[in-house]
């Protein structure tokens, strides 16, 4: 991705119907805002991903709009992501979290 030493990767993922994954850089050691908006388009979710109030991705899914979701906040330091194994502990701080139904 050409990340700078002071950047981390944010994954915007739909895990099914369809599977789709995109990656975006964010500044480390700085606050970021992440928003996912689900819209009902003809009975299926249309998803919009925002990073720092900028739209970065849109996806029409085949997920029924009556499907309910739960939110999980985490930092994943997964061994299979990246070209090299991590050499330092990573962490994330959440200032706030909001889930609107």
N, C-alpha and C positions, 0 to 999 in steps of 0.2 A: 504493500500500500504506500510505501514511501513515507511512513510515519517519522516525525521528528522525535528526538529523545524525550521531549516533554509532552507527548501526545499518547492517548490511549484509544482503543477501538471500541465503538459502540456497534453492536449487532442489532439490526432491525429484521426480525424473523417472523414469518408465518410458517408454522410447523406442519400444516396440512391444508389441503384444498385451496390453493396449491401450496406446496413447499416453496418458499422463496426466502432468500437471505441476502442482505446487503450490509456493508460495513462502512462506517463513517468515523473520521478522526474527531476527537475532542481534546481540549487542553487539559492536562493534568494540573493539579494544585490550583484549581479554579472552580467556581461554581458553574454548574450546567443545569439546564431545565430540559426534561424529557417528557413529551406528551404523545399519547396515542389516542386518536379519535376514531370511533367506530360509527359509521353511518349506515342506515338501512337503505340499500338501493335495490329495489325490486325483490325484497325478501332476503337479501344476502348482504353480509358485511362488506363495506368498502372501508379500507383502513388508511389513515393518514398518520405518518410519523413526523414529529417535529423535534428538532434539537435547538435549544435556545430561541424558541419561537419562530424558527425558520423551517418551512416544509422541506423535508429531505426525501420523502418516499411516499408513494401512493400505490395501493394494490386492491383490485377487485377480487374478492374471494368467493368461494362457493360454500361458505359457512353460513348456515341458516341464521338469520338475524334474531331468532328467538333463543339462540344459544347464550347462556349466561357465562360470565368469566369471573375469575378471582385473580387478584394481583399478588405477585411475589416480588420483593425487592432483594436483589443480591448482586454481589460482584463475583463473577465466575473467573477463576484463574485456571482455565482448562489446559491440560497438558498437550492436547492434540491441536491447539490453535497456535499458529506462529511457526517460524522456522527454527527457533531455538527454545529450549526449556527455560523457564523463568529462573532468575538468579536472586530475586528479592521477593519479600512478602509484599503483597498488594492489598490495599484496603480502600473502602469507600465510606464517606460520611453522608448521611441523609439529613438534610435540614428539615424537610417536611415531606409528607406523602399525602396525596389526595386521590380518592377513587370516587368518581361520580357515576351513578347508575342511571 
